Every structure is written in C-alpha cells, then in structure tokens.
C-alpha cells in the first residue's frame, strides 16, 4: 500500500469516526431525527450568533434557498426560530431554541470528546506534533 493510499484511508477513518461520535451524541440526547447537515447548521448558528438567512448562506457557502429549506425543517422540529428584523422588515434572523442550544452543546461536546480520545492515546509531544502537521497540511 502506498503512503498516499494509507493517508487517504486514515483521513477517511478519522472523518467517519467523528461522524459516528456525533451521531451517537444525537442518540444520547434524544434527537435522532436530526441529520448531520442539520447538526452542522445548529452548530454554525450557535457559533455565529445573530444570523440572517443570507448571512447563514454566506457562512456555509450555500445558496439562500438551500439554507431556507433546512432552516424551515429545523423550525418545524423546534430547534430554531426566526425573528423579523426591527431595522429591515424584509430580513429574518435565525436563533436557537433551548432545545437547539442543547443540540449545539452536544455537537461541541462530541468534537471535544473525540479530540480528547486522540490526545489520550498520544504523548503531549506527539499530540503537539500532530497538531502542527495538520495545521501545515491545511494551510
């Protein structure tokens, strides 16, 4: 097996393990109806605060209609709500409900637990080196 193939396999395994951790966390909090795309939207809303539909589309690098479809589903499920802007009545801002905040916390917790698991299998020196190499590879 070539080094590039091994790297490809490792990246795929890491990605799948992180997805599995997130799915497991959704089950634990009793929100199995949320898919990973919705989970990501909730996390982005949580991290960015007061976003309009257009703002969310820009952050996610998606079209406004694509974002609107997912947000409407999240509204139906009770995880987000929209509020009309007082400055511009044509604009709606997206906010998390209490249930949405719980999901956002679960998303962050799943990521944190996954990283802690990796850190627990490495020395501090190895972990720091891995972090440096990953940052270098991504930039």
C-alpha positions as CSV (number, residue, x, y, z in Angstrom):
1,X,0.0,0.0,0.0
2,X,1.4,3.4,-0.9
3,X,1.8,6.2,1.6
4,X,-0.8,8.3,-0.2
5,X,-3.3,5.4,0.0
6,X,-2.6,4.9,3.7
7,X,-3.1,8.7,4.3
8,X,-6.3,8.6,2.3
9,X,-7.5,5.6,4.4
10,X,-6.6,7.4,7.7
11,X,-8.4,10.6,6.7
12,X,-11.5,8.6,5.8
13,X,-11.4,6.7,9.0
14,X,-10.9,9.8,11.1
15,X,-13.8,11.5,9.3
16,X,-16.1,8.5,9.7
17,X,-15.2,8.2,13.4
18,X,-16.1,11.8,14.0
19,X,-19.4,11.4,12.2
20,X,-20.1,8.3,14.3
21,X,-19.3,10.2,17.5
22,X,-21.7,13.0,16.5
23,X,-24.5,10.5,15.6
24,X,-24.0,8.7,18.9
25,X,-24.3,12.0,20.8
26,X,-27.5,12.8,18.9
27,X,-29.0,9.5,20.1
28,X,-27.9,10.1,23.7
29,X,-29.6,13.5,23.8
30,X,-32.8,12.1,22.3
31,X,-32.6,13.9,19.0
32,X,-32.2,11.1,16.4
33,X,-34.4,12.9,13.8
34,X,-31.6,15.4,13.2
35,X,-29.3,14.6,10.4
36,X,-25.7,15.6,10.3
37,X,-26.3,18.6,8.0
38,X,-28.9,20.0,10.4
39,X,-26.5,19.3,13.3
40,X,-23.9,21.4,11.4
41,X,-26.3,24.2,10.8
42,X,-27.2,24.4,14.5
43,X,-23.5,24.5,15.4
44,X,-22.9,27.3,12.9
45,X,-25.8,29.3,14.3
46,X,-24.6,28.8,17.8
47,X,-21.0,29.9,16.9
48,X,-22.1,33.0,14.9
49,X,-25.0,34.3,16.9
50,X,-27.4,36.6,15.2
51,X,-27.5,35.5,11.5
52,X,-29.9,36.2,8.8
53,X,-30.8,33.6,6.2
54,X,-28.4,35.4,3.8
55,X,-25.7,35.5,6.4
56,X,-26.0,31.8,7.2
57,X,-25.9,31.0,3.5
58,X,-22.7,33.0,3.2
59,X,-21.0,31.3,6.2
60,X,-21.9,27.9,4.9
61,X,-21.1,28.9,1.3
62,X,-24.5,27.7,0.1
63,X,-27.5,29.3,-1.7
64,X,-30.2,31.0,0.3
65,X,-32.9,28.6,-1.0
66,X,-30.8,25.6,0.2
67,X,-30.4,27.2,3.6
68,X,-34.0,28.2,3.8
69,X,-35.1,24.6,3.3
70,X,-33.0,23.2,6.1
71,X,-33.9,26.1,8.5
72,X,-37.6,25.6,7.8
73,X,-37.2,21.9,8.8
74,X,-35.3,22.9,11.9
75,X,-38.1,25.3,12.8
76,X,-40.7,22.5,12.4
77,X,-38.6,20.3,14.7
78,X,-38.4,23.1,17.3
79,X,-34.6,23.6,17.3
80,X,-34.6,27.1,15.8
81,X,-36.9,30.1,15.3
82,X,-36.8,33.2,13.1
83,X,-37.5,36.7,14.2
84,X,-38.1,39.6,11.9
85,X,-35.5,42.4,12.0
86,X,-36.6,45.6,13.5
87,X,-34.4,47.6,11.2
88,X,-35.4,45.9,8.0
89,X,-38.7,44.1,8.0
90,X,-37.7,42.1,4.9
91,X,-35.0,40.3,6.9
92,X,-35.4,37.5,9.4
93,X,-32.7,36.4,11.9
94,X,-32.3,32.8,13.0
95,X,-32.0,31.9,16.7
96,X,-31.7,28.7,18.6
97,X,-34.4,27.5,20.9
98,X,-33.4,25.9,24.2
99,X,-33.6,22.5,22.5
100,X,-31.4,23.9,19.7
101,X,-28.9,25.1,22.3
102,X,-28.8,21.6,23.8
103,X,-28.1,20.1,20.4
104,X,-25.3,22.7,19.8
105,X,-23.8,21.8,23.1
106,X,-23.9,18.1,22.2
107,X,-22.2,18.9,18.8
108,X,-19.3,20.7,20.6
109,X,-19.1,18.0,23.2
110,X,-18.8,15.2,20.6
111,X,-15.9,17.1,18.9
112,X,-14.2,17.7,22.2
113,X,-14.6,14.1,23.4
114,X,-13.2,12.9,20.0
115,X,-10.1,15.1,20.3
116,X,-9.7,14.1,24.0
117,X,-9.7,10.5,22.8
118,X,-6.9,11.1,20.3
119,X,-5.0,13.1,22.9
120,X,-5.3,10.3,25.4
121,X,-3.6,7.9,23.0
122,X,-0.6,10.2,22.3
123,X,2.0,11.8,24.5
124,X,1.8,15.6,24.7
125,X,4.8,15.9,22.4
126,X,3.2,13.6,19.8
127,X,-0.1,15.4,20.1
128,X,1.6,18.8,19.6
129,X,3.5,17.5,16.6
130,X,0.3,16.0,15.1
131,X,-1.4,19.4,15.5
132,X,1.5,21.2,13.9
133,X,1.5,18.8,10.9
134,X,-2.3,19.0,10.4
135,X,-2.2,22.8,10.5
136,X,0.6,22.8,8.0
137,X,-1.3,20.4,5.7
138,X,-4.4,22.5,5.8
139,X,-2.8,25.9,5.1
